[in-house]
Amino acid sequence: MQPKSTTLKILDIVSVLLLAVSTYLALIYAPEEATMGQVQRVFYFHIATAWVGMLGFLAAAVAGIVYLRAQNPKWDIVEVAAVEISLVFFFITIVLGSIWARPVWNTWWTWDPRLTTAAITELIYIAYFMLREGIEDPDRRARFGAVYTLVGSLSVPITFFSIRLFRTIHPVVIGSADPSATGTFDMTGGMQVAFFFALFAFTVIFIDLFWNRIRMGNLAAKVEQLKLKVMH
């Protein structure tokens, strides 16, 4: 594997620093929410991880489209990297949401439209990796993956708009909220700083992890090519 570029090394360091600052803003700088108390602080990372998770799933769909047009294996590597990282971020989103829900909704989980669609999205992309493992031919596996991410990406806008389209208890912090939502609150100036900085920080962190994962994917592809040459 080629050594990391200076730009990527700097991005690694910047990502760690941004995460530290974002943690400080969320846990210390932002004021305590009057009704929900300290548990509301998970909201900043909950939204930020959801944002980059959905961003990655859509990026994978774009990579899938490019692969189907160009038939270049590098786009399959990009696609896999995007899905893998987003799958982790989206899982963190669900876990943080459950931590928030326990004191606010008095339950770890409820089959609310937003929670249900988020769980389905997570399962769709878990199945993506399970099904890829069952295909040995690299070209066929890449074509299958490209089509799958295109179909799977439909779950992303459904998840995002579910709290705006259906009656739900999940709050909408930005935009019109359902009056029956439990846990809705208005952000103060300090909360907005923590919120938007978390979005920025996790976007940079996603780019950093994405870049590193693509490097690993390129190495794995070279190893697989060598194995195929030896077998044949």
FENLINCOR-V322272 format. One record per residue. N is the residue number from 1. SS is DSSP state (@ for helix, = for strand, . for the rest). PHI is phi in whole degrees, -180 to 180 (999 if undefined). PSI is psi in whole degrees, -180 to 180 (* if undefined). Layout:
N & SS & PHI & PSI
N & SS & PHI & PSI
//
This chain:
1 & . & 999 & 139
2 & . & -69 & 145
3 & . & -62 & 155
4 & . & -62 & 143
5 & . & -73 & 159
6 & @ & -60 & -38
7 & @ & -61 & -43
8 & @ & -69 & -38
9 & @ & -63 & -42
10 & @ & -65 & -41
11 & @ & -64 & -36
12 & @ & -59 & -47
13 & @ & -67 & -45
14 & @ & -60 & -39
15 & @ & -63 & -42
16 & @ & -64 & -43
17 & @ & -65 & -42
18 & @ & -64 & -39
19 & @ & -63 & -41
20 & @ & -64 & -45
21 & @ & -65 & -42
22 & @ & -63 & -38
23 & @ & -64 & -43
24 & @ & -62 & -46
25 & @ & -63 & -40
26 & @ & -73 & -41
27 & @ & -93 & -24
28 & @ & -123 & -52
29 & @ & -68 & -48
30 & . & -65 & 138
31 & . & -69 & 156
32 & . & -72 & 133
33 & = & -69 & 135
34 & . & -64 & -39
35 & . & -92 & -49
36 & . & -84 & -21
37 & = & 77 & -149
38 & @ & -65 & -29
39 & @ & -64 & -22
40 & @ & -63 & -20
41 & @ & -66 & -22
42 & @ & -69 & -16
43 & @ & -56 & -38
44 & @ & -64 & -44
45 & @ & -79 & -30
46 & @ & -61 & -47
47 & @ & -72 & -41
48 & @ & -64 & -43
49 & @ & -70 & -33
50 & @ & -65 & -41
51 & @ & -60 & -52
52 & @ & -72 & -28
53 & @ & -63 & -49
54 & @ & -66 & -38
55 & @ & -59 & -43
56 & @ & -68 & -39
57 & @ & -63 & -39
58 & @ & -70 & -37
59 & @ & -64 & -37
60 & @ & -64 & -39
61 & @ & -65 & -41
62 & @ & -63 & -43
63 & @ & -62 & -36
64 & @ & -64 & -41
65 & @ & -63 & -45
66 & @ & -64 & -39
67 & @ & -63 & -45
68 & @ & -62 & -29
69 & @ & -85 & -41
70 & @ & -98 & -22
71 & . & 57 & 34
72 & . & -99 & 122
73 & @ & -58 & -24
74 & @ & -64 & -28
75 & @ & -75 & -25
76 & @ & -68 & -38
77 & @ & -64 & -43
78 & @ & -62 & -43
79 & @ & -61 & -49
80 & @ & -62 & -42
81 & @ & -61 & -44
82 & @ & -63 & -44
83 & @ & -66 & -44
84 & @ & -62 & -47
85 & @ & -68 & -43
86 & @ & -64 & -34
87 & @ & -61 & -40
88 & @ & -68 & -47
89 & @ & -62 & -40
90 & @ & -70 & -33
91 & @ & -65 & -42
92 & @ & -61 & -39
93 & @ & -57 & -47
94 & @ & -65 & -41
95 & @ & -64 & -47
96 & @ & -64 & -36
97 & @ & -63 & -38
98 & @ & -68 & -38
99 & @ & -63 & -41
100 & @ & -68 & -39
101 & @ & -69 & -31
102 & @ & -57 & -52
103 & @ & -80 & -27
104 & @ & -83 & -45
105 & @ & -101 & -6
106 & . & 65 & 29
107 & . & -159 & 151
108 & . & -76 & -27
109 & . & -153 & 142
110 & . & -146 & 150
111 & . & -82 & 56
112 & . & -72 & 150
113 & @ & -51 & -43
114 & @ & -66 & -44
115 & @ & -67 & -40
116 & @ & -65 & -48
117 & @ & -67 & -35
118 & @ & -65 & -42
119 & @ & -65 & -40
120 & @ & -63 & -42
121 & @ & -60 & -45
122 & @ & -61 & -44
123 & @ & -66 & -36
124 & @ & -59 & -44
125 & @ & -83 & -21
126 & @ & -66 & -43
127 & @ & -63 & -31
128 & @ & -55 & -48
129 & @ & -73 & -36
130 & @ & -63 & -42
131 & @ & -73 & -35
132 & @ & -62 & -37
133 & @ & -64 & -22
134 & . & -88 & 1
135 & . & -115 & 117
136 & . & -83 & -38
137 & . & -69 & 121
138 & @ & -60 & -41
139 & @ & -67 & -44
140 & @ & -66 & -40
141 & @ & -63 & -41
142 & @ & -67 & -42
143 & @ & -64 & -44
144 & @ & -60 & -45
145 & @ & -62 & -40
146 & @ & -63 & -47
147 & @ & -66 & -41
148 & @ & -62 & -44
149 & @ & -67 & -31
150 & @ & -65 & -47
151 & @ & -68 & -44
152 & @ & -63 & -30
153 & . & -65 & -17
154 & @ & -63 & -26
155 & @ & -72 & -21
156 & @ & -68 & -55
157 & @ & -64 & -31
158 & @ & -63 & -43
159 & @ & -65 & -44
160 & @ & -64 & -45
161 & @ & -89 & -2
162 & @ & -59 & -36
163 & @ & -79 & -8
164 & @ & -104 & -19
165 & @ & -99 & -28
166 & . & -120 & 159
167 & . & -69 & 125
168 & . & -148 & 155
169 & . & -96 & -3
170 & . & -77 & 130
171 & . & -73 & 152
172 & . & -114 & 110
173 & . & -78 & -38
174 & . & -113 & 122
175 & . & 106 & -177
176 & . & -73 & 129
177 & . & -103 & 151
178 & . & -70 & 130
179 & . & -62 & -20
180 & . & -87 & -3
181 & . & -64 & 140
182 & . & -106 & 121
183 & . & 107 & 7
184 & . & -67 & 141
185 & . & -151 & 158
186 & . & -98 & 133
187 & . & -82 & 135
188 & . & -82 & 177
189 & @ & -58 & -44
190 & @ & -64 & -38
191 & @ & -66 & -40
192 & @ & -64 & -39
193 & @ & -61 & -49
194 & @ & -63 & -38
195 & @ & -66 & -54
196 & @ & -72 & -31
197 & @ & -69 & -37
198 & @ & -63 & -41
199 & @ & -59 & -46
200 & @ & -64 & -47
201 & @ & -61 & -46
202 & @ & -73 & -25
203 & @ & -66 & -44
204 & @ & -65 & -42
205 & @ & -62 & -41
206 & @ & -61 & -46
207 & @ & -60 & -42
208 & @ & -63 & -49
209 & @ & -64 & -38
210 & @ & -60 & -47
211 & @ & -62 & -47
212 & @ & -64 & -39
213 & @ & -69 & -34
214 & @ & -65 & -40
215 & @ & -60 & -44
216 & @ & -65 & -38
217 & @ & -65 & -39
218 & @ & -63 & -41
219 & @ & -66 & -43
220 & @ & -62 & -37
221 & @ & -65 & -40
222 & @ & -65 & -40
223 & @ & -64 & -42
224 & @ & -64 & -39
225 & @ & -63 & -40
226 & @ & -65 & -39
227 & @ & -63 & -42
228 & @ & -65 & -37
229 & @ & -66 & -41
230 & @ & -65 & -41
231 & @ & -68 & -29
232 & . & -102 & *
//
